[in-house]
Amino acid sequence: MLFYILILSVLCMLSPFVGLIMLMIYAARNVAFSLVKPFQSLFVFFLLPLLTMILDTGISTRVAAFDAIFGAGMVALVFLLMLKRNHVLSDAMLVSFLALAAYGVLRFRLFGAYESQLMDQGIKTLRTQMPAMLDNPMLGQMLPVWKMLNPAIWTISQGLAMVVGYLLFQRMLKVPSVIENLRFPGLYNLLILAIIPLYLVEQTRWVFINALLTLCFIPLLQGFSLLWGRLGLIFNNRVFVIILMIIITLYASILLVLVGFADMWLQKRNSIPGGTTA
């Protein structure tokens, strides 16, 4: 087991996305120990990234180590701590996402310039090796926007890993809960309302956009959950519902966010919120 957790440390430094999913699987496989002693179950995980930063002070190593520690390890740890406290899976996922969003802000402050430099180098390489690709006017306009939205893109992608890990964790524990029972408190919406003043100042407008996209991830999940449940009542074919939900998520994600935002305020559903391990 010690060897496995060390392998997870290396994996998280190479790919925090895959690493976080595997950490959640590890926590589910050892749930008796993970929930009783969350710190002890993941303590060894944090040692390798810390040691790597001590031995190599390069910026790329620091980014990889920070992503492993805060973008994966701490997210899993917060999830387990919250789950130990109240045994409600969706609450644990919400708090762990807030921890992830907080790290996303810290990551941008610490490594934003480095990430921007990497993207500039990547664009320069594309212009040299595949100039025809960048001749596309739409792509040329999207690249600067993509660069400005990098903080939100990274946090949301890691949030997706958290959701996949959550679903696998729930399945491995055989918790009697399904996607349509996912539910988050309406107070979360106040965070979205609180950042609106950032839009009024030109210097912080891109900060507002990144924060808005990041915070809308939870209402998106809530809207997805609600619509998934409604479609499941109409169509018996699960595969068709999955395909339909993928299409809706890709082409009507704003609608899902609005539906989720409203559902979080109204809280009309009487389902168990995301399942309980109690």
C-alpha positions as CSV (number, residue, x, y, z in Angstrom):
1,M,0.0,0.0,0.0
2,L,2.9,2.3,0.7
3,F,4.3,1.7,-2.8
4,Y,0.9,2.4,-4.3
5,I,0.5,5.8,-2.5
6,L,4.0,6.8,-3.7
7,I,3.1,5.9,-7.2
8,L,0.0,8.1,-6.9
9,S,2.3,11.0,-5.8
10,V,4.3,10.6,-9.0
11,L,1.2,10.3,-11.1
12,C,-0.3,13.5,-9.5
13,M,2.9,15.5,-10.4
14,L,2.7,14.2,-14.0
15,S,-1.1,14.6,-14.3
16,P,-3.2,16.0,-11.5
17,F,-6.3,15.2,-13.4
18,V,-5.7,11.4,-13.5
19,G,-4.0,11.5,-10.2
20,L,-7.0,13.0,-8.4
21,I,-9.3,10.3,-9.8
22,M,-6.9,7.6,-8.7
23,L,-6.6,9.1,-5.2
24,M,-10.4,8.9,-4.8
25,I,-10.3,5.3,-5.9
26,Y,-7.5,4.7,-3.4
27,A,-9.6,6.3,-0.7
28,A,-12.6,4.2,-1.6
29,R,-10.6,1.0,-1.5
30,N,-9.3,1.8,2.0
31,V,-12.4,3.6,3.1
32,A,-12.4,2.2,6.7
33,F,-9.0,3.7,7.3
34,S,-9.4,6.8,5.1
35,L,-12.5,8.0,6.9
36,V,-11.3,7.2,10.4
37,K,-7.8,8.7,9.9
38,P,-7.8,10.9,6.8
39,F,-4.5,12.6,7.6
40,Q,-2.7,9.3,8.2
41,S,-4.1,7.7,5.1
42,L,-2.6,10.4,2.8
43,F,0.4,11.6,4.9
44,V,2.9,9.7,2.8
45,F,1.4,11.1,-0.4
46,F,2.6,14.6,0.4
47,L,6.2,13.6,1.3
48,L,7.4,13.0,-2.3
49,P,6.2,16.3,-3.8
50,L,7.7,18.2,-0.9
51,L,11.0,16.3,-1.2
52,T,11.0,17.0,-4.9
53,M,10.7,20.7,-4.4
54,I,13.6,20.7,-1.9
55,L,15.9,18.8,-4.3
56,D,14.8,20.8,-7.4
57,T,13.9,24.4,-7.0
58,G,13.0,24.9,-10.7
59,I,9.7,26.6,-11.5
60,S,8.4,23.6,-13.5
61,T,9.1,21.3,-10.6
62,R,7.4,23.7,-8.2
63,V,4.3,23.9,-10.4
64,A,4.1,20.1,-10.6
65,A,4.6,19.7,-6.8
66,F,2.0,22.3,-5.9
67,D,-0.5,20.8,-8.3
68,A,0.0,17.4,-6.7
69,I,-0.2,18.7,-3.2
70,F,-3.0,21.3,-3.5
71,G,-4.7,20.4,-6.7
72,A,-5.1,16.7,-5.9
73,G,-3.9,15.6,-2.4
74,M,-5.5,18.4,-0.5
75,V,-8.7,18.1,-2.5
76,A,-9.0,14.4,-1.6
77,L,-8.1,15.1,2.0
78,V,-10.7,17.8,2.4
79,F,-13.3,15.5,0.8
80,L,-12.5,12.8,3.4
81,L,-12.5,15.2,6.3
82,M,-15.9,16.6,5.4
83,L,-17.3,13.1,4.7
84,K,-16.0,12.0,8.1
85,R,-17.8,15.0,9.7
86,N,-21.3,14.6,8.3
87,H,-21.3,11.6,6.0
88,V,-23.0,13.5,3.1
89,L,-21.2,12.9,-0.2
90,S,-22.4,16.0,-2.0
91,D,-21.4,18.3,0.9
92,A,-18.0,16.7,0.9
93,M,-17.7,17.3,-2.9
94,L,-18.8,21.0,-2.5
95,V,-16.3,21.8,0.2
96,S,-13.5,20.0,-1.7
97,F,-14.4,22.0,-4.8
98,L,-14.2,25.2,-2.9
99,A,-10.7,24.2,-1.7
100,L,-9.8,23.5,-5.3
101,A,-11.1,26.9,-6.4
102,A,-9.1,28.6,-3.6
103,Y,-6.0,26.8,-4.9
104,G,-6.9,27.9,-8.4
105,V,-6.6,31.5,-7.3
106,L,-3.3,30.8,-5.5
107,R,-2.0,29.0,-8.5
108,F,-2.7,32.0,-10.8
109,R,-1.0,34.4,-8.3
110,L,2.1,32.2,-8.0
111,F,2.5,30.7,-11.5
112,G,0.3,32.8,-13.8
113,A,3.3,34.5,-15.5
114,Y,5.0,31.1,-16.0
115,E,1.8,29.5,-17.4
116,S,1.4,32.5,-19.7
117,Q,5.0,32.2,-20.9
118,L,4.4,28.5,-21.6
119,M,1.4,29.2,-23.7
120,D,3.3,31.9,-25.6
121,Q,6.0,29.4,-26.4
122,G,3.4,26.9,-27.5
123,I,1.8,29.4,-29.8
124,K,5.2,30.3,-31.2
125,T,6.0,26.7,-31.9
126,L,2.6,26.3,-33.7
127,R,3.4,29.3,-35.9
128,T,6.7,27.8,-36.8
129,Q,5.7,24.2,-37.4
130,M,2.0,24.6,-38.5
131,P,1.5,28.1,-39.7
132,A,-1.5,27.1,-41.8
133,M,-3.4,26.2,-38.6
134,L,-3.0,29.7,-37.2
135,D,-4.1,31.3,-40.4
136,N,-7.6,30.5,-39.4
137,P,-9.1,33.8,-38.3
138,M,-11.4,32.2,-35.7
139,L,-8.5,30.2,-34.1
140,G,-6.3,33.4,-34.1
141,Q,-9.0,35.2,-32.2
142,M,-9.6,32.3,-29.7
143,L,-6.0,31.8,-28.7
144,P,-5.7,35.1,-26.7
145,V,-9.1,34.4,-25.0
146,W,-7.9,30.9,-24.2
147,K,-4.8,32.3,-22.6
148,M,-6.8,34.7,-20.5
149,L,-9.2,32.0,-19.4
150,N,-6.4,29.5,-18.4
151,P,-7.0,29.8,-14.6
152,A,-10.7,28.9,-15.0
153,I,-10.0,26.2,-17.6
154,W,-7.4,24.5,-15.2
155,T,-9.7,24.7,-12.2
156,I,-12.8,23.4,-14.1
157,S,-10.8,20.5,-15.6
158,Q,-9.6,19.5,-12.2
159,G,-13.2,19.9,-11.0
160,L,-14.2,17.3,-13.6
161,A,-11.6,15.0,-12.3
162,M,-13.1,15.5,-8.8
163,V,-16.6,14.6,-10.1
164,V,-15.4,11.5,-11.8
165,G,-13.5,10.5,-8.7
166,Y,-16.6,11.2,-6.6
167,L,-18.8,9.0,-8.8
168,L,-16.2,6.2,-8.7
169,F,-15.9,6.6,-4.9
170,Q,-19.7,6.4,-4.5
171,R,-19.9,3.3,-6.8
172,M,-17.1,1.5,-5.0
173,L,-18.8,2.1,-1.7
174,K,-22.1,0.9,-3.2
175,V,-23.9,4.0,-1.8
176,P,-27.6,4.0,-2.6
177,S,-27.6,7.2,-4.5
178,V,-27.7,8.2,-8.1
179,I,-26.7,11.3,-10.1
180,E,-30.2,12.8,-9.9
181,N,-29.9,13.1,-6.1
182,L,-27.0,15.5,-6.3
183,R,-27.9,18.6,-4.4
184,F,-26.0,21.7,-3.2
185,P,-27.1,24.5,-0.7
186,G,-28.6,27.7,-2.1
187,L,-26.1,29.8,0.0
188,Y,-23.4,28.9,-2.6
189,N,-25.1,31.2,-5.1
190,L,-24.2,34.1,-2.9
191,L,-20.5,33.6,-3.9
192,I,-21.5,34.1,-7.5
193,L,-23.4,37.3,-6.6
194,A,-20.5,38.5,-4.5
195,I,-18.1,38.7,-7.4
196,I,-20.3,40.8,-9.6
197,P,-18.6,44.1,-8.5
198,L,-15.4,42.9,-10.1
199,Y,-17.0,43.3,-13.5
200,L,-17.5,47.0,-12.9
201,V,-13.8,47.7,-12.8
202,E,-12.0,47.3,-16.1
203,Q,-8.8,46.1,-14.5
204,T,-10.6,43.2,-12.8
205,R,-12.9,42.2,-15.6
206,W,-11.0,39.1,-16.7
207,V,-10.7,38.1,-13.0
208,F,-14.5,38.3,-12.8
209,I,-14.9,36.1,-15.9
210,N,-12.5,33.5,-14.6
211,A,-14.1,33.5,-11.2
212,L,-17.6,33.3,-12.7
213,L,-16.8,30.4,-14.9
214,T,-15.2,28.6,-12.0
215,L,-18.0,29.2,-9.6
216,C,-20.7,28.2,-12.2
217,F,-19.3,24.7,-12.2
218,I,-21.4,23.8,-9.1
219,P,-24.7,25.1,-10.6
220,L,-23.9,23.3,-13.8
221,L,-23.7,20.0,-11.8
222,Q,-27.0,20.8,-10.1
223,G,-28.7,21.6,-13.4
224,F,-27.2,18.4,-14.9
225,S,-28.5,16.4,-11.9
226,L,-32.0,17.8,-12.2
227,L,-32.3,17.3,-16.0
228,W,-30.8,13.9,-15.7
229,G,-33.5,12.9,-13.3
230,R,-36.3,14.4,-15.4
231,L,-35.1,12.7,-18.6
232,G,-34.8,9.4,-16.7
233,L,-38.5,9.6,-16.0
234,I,-39.3,10.1,-19.6
235,F,-36.9,7.8,-21.4
236,N,-36.1,4.2,-20.2
237,N,-33.1,3.9,-22.5
238,R,-30.1,4.9,-20.3
239,V,-27.7,5.1,-23.3
240,F,-30.0,7.5,-25.1
241,V,-30.3,9.7,-21.9
242,I,-26.5,9.8,-21.7
243,I,-26.1,10.8,-25.3
244,L,-28.8,13.5,-24.9
245,M,-27.2,14.9,-21.8
246,I,-23.8,15.1,-23.5
247,I,-25.4,17.1,-26.3
248,I,-27.2,19.4,-23.9
249,T,-24.0,19.9,-21.8
250,L,-22.0,20.8,-24.9
251,Y,-24.5,23.1,-26.6
252,A,-26.7,24.4,-23.7
253,S,-24.4,24.6,-20.7
254,I,-25.6,28.1,-19.9
255,L,-29.1,26.8,-19.6
256,L,-28.0,24.0,-17.3
257,V,-26.2,26.6,-15.1
258,L,-29.3,28.8,-14.9
259,V,-31.5,25.8,-14.1
260,G,-29.0,24.7,-11.4
261,F,-28.8,28.2,-10.0
262,A,-32.6,28.3,-9.6
263,D,-32.9,24.8,-8.3
264,M,-30.3,25.5,-5.6
265,W,-32.3,28.5,-4.4
266,L,-35.7,26.7,-4.5
267,Q,-34.6,23.3,-3.2
268,K,-37.9,21.6,-4.2
269,R,-36.4,18.1,-4.3
270,N,-36.8,15.9,-1.3
271,S,-34.1,13.5,-2.2
272,I,-31.1,12.5,-0.1
273,P,-28.5,15.2,-1.1
274,G,-25.9,13.2,-3.0
275,G,-26.1,10.2,-0.8
276,T,-25.0,9.4,2.7
277,T,-22.4,7.0,4.0
278,A,-24.0,7.0,7.5
